[in-house]
Amino acid sequence: MEIKYIPTDLPGVMILEPGSAGDGRGWFSQIYVKEGFSTNIMPVDFILENESYSRHGVVRGLHYQLPPSAQGKLVRVIEGCIVDVAVDIRQGSPTFGRHVAVELSDENRRQLWIPRGFAHGFSVTGDCARICYKCDNIYSPSHEAGIRYDDRALGIDWKIPAEAVTLSEKDIRQPRLADAKLFRYGEKLY
C-alpha cells in the first residue's frame, strides 16, 4: 500500500500514486507520509491546505507566488477530473518554459507535487471537480503572480475547447510568459 513517487519530465515535479487496500466495504489509501515524501522528494513543512470547487470548462491559473512567499503545492482531486499543469518559470533553467500536464481524478487518486519556481494551473475536464492542495507557505496577495493560460509560447493542451473555457477576471488579465515576473534558476527557494 506504499505511495509510488513517479518523476516527470520536469526535474522536481513529481506524481504521487497511492496504493490502496480494499474489500467489499470499499478501500483505504494513504495519501501522504511525511517520511516518504522527505526521502523521495524533499523535506517540506506543509502549513496551509486549500480546497476549491469548479465546474466543467473552468481553467484556473497559471498561478504562483514570488519570493519570499513562493509556494510548493501538493495537489489532489477529491471529486471529478482535472488536467493539472506545472510550468518551469525559472529563467536560465534547462527546462524553462516547458510544462507537464497530468490527469488527476477521484478514480486514479494521483497527486502532483509542484515545487517553488513553477507556475500551476488546472482545467476541469469532468462535470465538476473538488481539488484539495497542501502548501508549504502562506498565501500572500502582495506576492501573487501569474501567466496567461493560453500563451502560445507554452503550448499547453488544457483538453477544453477554447469556446468552452471559463476564466476569472484576474486570469483573463495575466501577462504572457515573456512579460511575467519570474524566478531565476539557481535562486534559493528552500
Disulfide bonds with the S-S distance in Angstrom:
none
